[in-house]
Amino acid sequence: MAEKKIKWGILSTGWIAHKFATALQVAANSELYAVGSRTIGMANKFAGEFHIPKAYGSYEELLNDSAVDVVYIGTPHNLHLENTLLALDHQKHVLCEKPMGVNRTEEMCMIEKAKEKNLFLMEALWSRFLPNIIKTKELIDSGEIGNVKLLTAFFSMISDNGPEHRHYNIDLCGGTILDTGIYNIFLSLLLLGKPKSISAIAGLSEQGGDNSCSYTFKYEKDTLAVMFSSFLADPAVVAEIHGTKGKIILDHFWFCPGKVKLTYRDGREKIFEFDFKSNGYEYEAEETAKCILAGKTQSDSWSWNDSIQLVSTMDAIRKQCGIVYPKHDL
Ligand SMILES: NC(=O)c1ccc[n+]([C@@H]2O[C@H](COP(=O)([O-])OP(=O)(O)OC[C@H]3O[C@@H](n4cnc5c(N)ncnc54)[C@H](OP(=O)(O)O)[C@@H]3O)[C@@H](O)[C@H]2O)c1
């Protein structure tokens, strides 16, 4: 029997849209059918690169194509709310880049709309669906390293972009927390759950966004998660989880496709390696297609509640650091 496929429309043609389109070439139950850009020139260029049948010079035109089942949104953070609501209003299922909304209020608004329209909505938190992250969670949940006492997760890079770029531009909700820090926070929430308390401190830019931020979560008794993100330095992007019986190390670019190294206290070691079909974004695409074909409005693996918990934690960190997005935190 022929594989059931959903038709994807990609909304925007930037860096991440390229990665996602690459992955869609191999994703199960998926057909890359259309792309929409603010300009027809960019849409045509993108369509040519990925052999996409339909190219549109506006987001509305893409959404007016009744053959599009689901839209992938890869615009800057500040536009996720507007673009998602527009897509849902056009009866499209949505996979929206992280952060789904820039604060809890925005995300609640998106979720309410998805509920009202009975459509699928998920934050594109791609790492959640990678086999190395799934394996890490299985190992922690099954008690393989005992009780977790310390999690460390870092995601920094030097961003040479100017103040107008979305990394720094406060009107575009710039700063590390929503861009790279979100992955550290996600890992801690996924593996250890909701913290008892949070302690955060940031180095702010002149615009008021965070150029660097550190955040420590305290869990039951003496368990800590210590995390850091920066646009000004590039220490190794690694994560470690230390338990009473052993530790798990996720190497450089820990949030990407990779391997899992488990070391017991007695020195025994196990390495878990995985085959990846593409660049890793295929897993979130396949989860989306699977859920839509099953008639679901949210994923069990990365649910609306998961997104809300993540953004609420980022809201709390921003509050402690005095970071306000002037056009969004009204
Ligand atoms: N999951 C991941 O691994 C990952 C990695 C990087 C980024 N991201 C997320 O993806 C989103 C986009 O990041 P990116 O690095 O791909 O950004 P980017 O390269 O700047 O691309 C953003 C695209 O959004 C569209 N856009 C619409 N209005 C815009 C505006 N006012 N200014 C700039 N672009 C506008 C543009 O496409 P058109 O001109 O075609 O309309 C642009 O190419 C962010 O929310 C980020 O957090 C996720």
The ligand as an SDF file (V2000), in Angstrom:
LIG
                    3D

 48 52  0  0  0  0  0  0  0  0999 V2000
   15.6840   24.3710   15.6290 N   0  0  0  0  0  0  0  0  0  0  0  0
   16.8720   24.8820   15.3960 C   0  0  0  0  0  0  0  0  0  0  0  0
   17.8870   24.1890   15.3830 O   0  0  0  0  0  0  0  0  0  0  0  0
   16.9950   26.3370   15.1020 C   0  0  0  0  0  0  0  0  0  0  0  0
   18.1890   26.8550   14.6160 C   0  0  0  0  0  0  0  0  0  0  0  0
   18.2470   28.2030   14.2750 C   0  0  0  0  0  0  0  0  0  0  0  0
   17.1270   28.9970   14.4390 C   0  0  0  0  0  0  0  0  0  0  0  0
   15.9890   28.4600   14.9500 N   0  0  0  0  0  0  0  0  0  0  0  0
   14.7850   29.2980   15.1230 C   0  0  0  0  0  0  0  0  0  0  0  0
   14.2810   29.6110   13.8460 O   0  0  0  0  0  0  0  0  0  0  0  0
   13.8360   30.9580   13.7910 C   0  0  0  0  0  0  0  0  0  0  0  0
   14.5250   31.6460   12.6150 C   0  0  0  0  0  0  0  0  0  0  0  0
   15.9110   31.5930   12.7840 O   0  0  0  0  0  0  0  0  0  0  0  0
   16.9080   31.6820   11.5100 P   0  0  0  0  0  0  0  0  0  0  0  0
   18.2720   31.5970   12.0800 O   0  0  0  0  0  0  0  0  0  0  0  0
   16.5160   30.7170   10.4670 O   0  0  0  0  0  0  0  0  0  0  0  0
   16.6360   33.1780   11.0300 O   0  0  0  0  0  0  0  0  0  0  0  0
   16.9150   33.8140    9.6070 P   0  0  0  0  0  0  0  0  0  0  0  0
   17.9860   33.0970    8.8870 O   0  0  0  0  0  0  0  0  0  0  0  0
   17.0390   35.2630    9.8260 O   0  0  0  0  0  0  0  0  0  0  0  0
   15.5650   33.5220    8.8040 O   0  0  0  0  0  0  0  0  0  0  0  0
   14.3260   34.0410    9.2020 C   0  0  0  0  0  0  0  0  0  0  0  0
   13.4100   34.1340    7.9910 C   0  0  0  0  0  0  0  0  0  0  0  0
   12.1620   34.6670    8.4350 O   0  0  0  0  0  0  0  0  0  0  0  0
   11.5810   35.4820    7.4120 C   0  0  0  0  0  0  0  0  0  0  0  0
   11.2350   36.7960    7.9690 N   0  0  0  0  0  0  0  0  0  0  0  0
    9.9970   37.3200    8.0270 C   0  0  0  0  0  0  0  0  0  0  0  0
   10.0130   38.5350    8.5610 N   0  0  0  0  0  0  0  0  0  0  0  0
   11.2850   38.8180    8.8710 C   0  0  0  0  0  0  0  0  0  0  0  0
   11.9150   39.9390    9.4490 C   0  0  0  0  0  0  0  0  0  0  0  0
   11.2300   41.0340    9.8270 N   0  0  0  0  0  0  0  0  0  0  0  0
   13.2370   39.9020    9.5890 N   0  0  0  0  0  0  0  0  0  0  0  0
   13.9460   38.8270    9.2360 C   0  0  0  0  0  0  0  0  0  0  0  0
   13.4040   37.7230    8.6730 N   0  0  0  0  0  0  0  0  0  0  0  0
   12.0750   37.7210    8.4910 C   0  0  0  0  0  0  0  0  0  0  0  0
   12.5910   35.5740    6.2930 C   0  0  0  0  0  0  0  0  0  0  0  0
   12.1690   34.6910    5.2610 O   0  0  0  0  0  0  0  0  0  0  0  0
   11.4660   35.2830    3.9560 P   0  0  0  0  0  0  0  0  0  0  0  0
   12.2720   36.4590    3.5220 O   0  0  0  0  0  0  0  0  0  0  0  0
   11.5130   34.1530    3.0370 O   0  0  0  0  0  0  0  0  0  0  0  0
   10.0560   35.6610    4.3040 O   0  0  0  0  0  0  0  0  0  0  0  0
   13.8940   35.0860    6.9110 C   0  0  0  0  0  0  0  0  0  0  0  0
   14.7080   34.4520    5.9630 O   0  0  0  0  0  0  0  0  0  0  0  0
   14.1370   31.5670   15.1660 C   0  0  0  0  0  0  0  0  0  0  0  0
   12.9650   31.6170   15.9320 O   0  0  0  0  0  0  0  0  0  0  0  0
   15.1240   30.5960   15.8110 C   0  0  0  0  0  0  0  0  0  0  0  0
   14.9530   30.4540   17.2130 O   0  0  0  0  0  0  0  0  0  0  0  0
   15.8890   27.1570   15.2580 C   0  0  0  0  0  0  0  0  0  0  0  0
  1  2  1  0
  2  3  2  0
  2  4  1  0
  4  5  1  0
  4 48  2  0
  5  6  2  0
  6  7  1  0
  7  8  2  0
  8  9  1  0
  8 48  1  0
  9 10  1  0
  9 46  1  0
 10 11  1  0
 11 12  1  0
 11 44  1  0
 12 13  1  0
 13 14  1  0
 14 15  2  0
 14 16  1  0
 14 17  1  0
 17 18  1  0
 18 19  2  0
 18 20  1  0
 18 21  1  0
 21 22  1  0
 22 23  1  0
 23 24  1  0
 23 42  1  0
 24 25  1  0
 25 26  1  0
 25 36  1  0
 26 27  1  0
 26 35  1  0
 27 28  2  0
 28 29  1  0
 29 30  1  0
 29 35  2  0
 30 31  1  0
 30 32  2  0
 32 33  1  0
 33 34  2  0
 34 35  1  0
 36 37  1  0
 36 42  1  0
 37 38  1  0
 38 39  2  0
 38 40  1  0
 38 41  1  0
 42 43  1  0
 44 45  1  0
 44 46  1  0
 46 47  1  0
M  CHG  2   8   1  16  -1
M  END
$$$$
